[in-house]
Amino acid sequence: MKTVASLLSLCLTLIAGVAVAADHHQVLTPVPEVPHAHVHEYVTPLFTNVKYKDLDEMAPCAVPKIVTVKDPCACNDPCDCCGPKCVNIQICVPSCGCELISCKKDGDRVRYDYGKYAIDIRIKKGYIEVDYQD
């Protein structure tokens, strides 16, 4: 409905402009269409030091998903009041089905379980390992 109202408003504006231009002998140029941008779209920076294992065990027709895990390069100082830092990585998950997420070893082991398929994420020293299971 919003698109129809916007289109109607644009048409009325153009008609009014043509009427004014006819009176003043002006040449009108068309206004280029601006693509609609979504307010919540943003680029998520991804951690690049990721090793993927057993890609042949990935679910067929899997779709990309951005997940947040502990930063393997963050300081492990217990006196650090900032707490664990996180990074974003991309995994590929089954396109349908319910996920069960489990976490062990203070977030150093994360499992995305989809029944027949699962993705194990392990935080290693300086890198992240993503291991696909079928």
N, C-alpha and C positions, 0 to 999 in steps of 0.2 A: 504494500500500500504506500509505503514511504517513497519507493521508486516511482510509482505512478504519479504521486503528488509532485515529486521533483521534476519529472518529465513534463507534466502539465504546466508547472511554473516556468520552465525553460521555454516551452512553446509560446506561452503568453508574452514572455519577455521578448522573444524573437519577433512575434507579430507586431508588438508595440514598436520595436526598433525599426521594422520595415516601414511602418506607417510614418514614423518620424523621418526616416531616410528618404522616403518618397517626397515629403514636403521640402526637405533641404537638399535634395540631390546628392546624398552621401552614399558611398559604397560601403556595405557591411561585409565584414569577413566572418566566417563561421568560427565559433568558439570550440577549441579542441576539447574532447571528452577527457576528463581526469579520472583515472582508475580509482575505485574506492579502496581505501586502505583500512585495515582493521586496526582498531586502537590497541589491541593486546598483542599484536604481532611484533616480535622482536627476535633478534638473532642471539641464540644461546652459544656462548663460547664453549667449545668442547676441549677436554683434556686430551692431549694428543699421544701421550706415551701409554698406549693401550695395546696389549697383545691378545689377539683372538685365537682361541683353540677350537678344534673340532667343528669347523664351519659346515662340514658335511652333515652334522647332526642337528642343524638349525631346522626349525619347523618350515614346511613348505608354505610359500606365500606369506612369509613373515613380514612384519611392518616395522619400520624404525621407531624407537622410543628413546627419549632422552631421560636418563635417570641421574640422580645425585648420590654420590658416594663420598667416603672420606678421601681426602687428598693424601696420596702416598708420599708426597714431598713435604708435608706439614711437619712442624716441630712437635716432637713427642714429650716436651718438657711438662711435667705435671704441675709446675708452678705457673705455666702460661695461662693467664686468666681468659684468654680469648676463646679457648676451647678448640675442638677439632675443626679444621677448615675442610670445606667440601669442594668437589669438582663435578662437572657434568660430563657424562660419557653417553655414547649411543650404543644401544643394544637392539637386536631384532627379535621381536616377540610374535607369537601366533596372533593372527588377525582376529580371532574370536576365542572365547573361553575366559574363565575366571582365573585370576592370578592369586597365588598365595605367596606372600613375601615373608621370608624368614631372615633373621640377622643373628650372627654369632660373633664372638671375640671382639666385642665393643665396636661392631660395624666393619671389621676387617673381612668378614665373610658375609655375603648377601646372596640369597637364592630367590630367584623368580621362578616359581613352580606353576606350570600350566597343565599338570596331569601327565600326559605322555611326553611333553617337552619341558625342559627346564634350562635356566641360565644361571650359572654360578659365577659370581664376581668376587675375586680375591684381591685384597690390597696387598701388594708386595712392596719391597723396598725400592722406591723410585718409579714404580710403574703399577699398572692395574692389569689383571688377567681376567678375561671374559671367556668362560668355557661353556660351550653349548652341549646339552645332554638330550639324548632321545631315549 
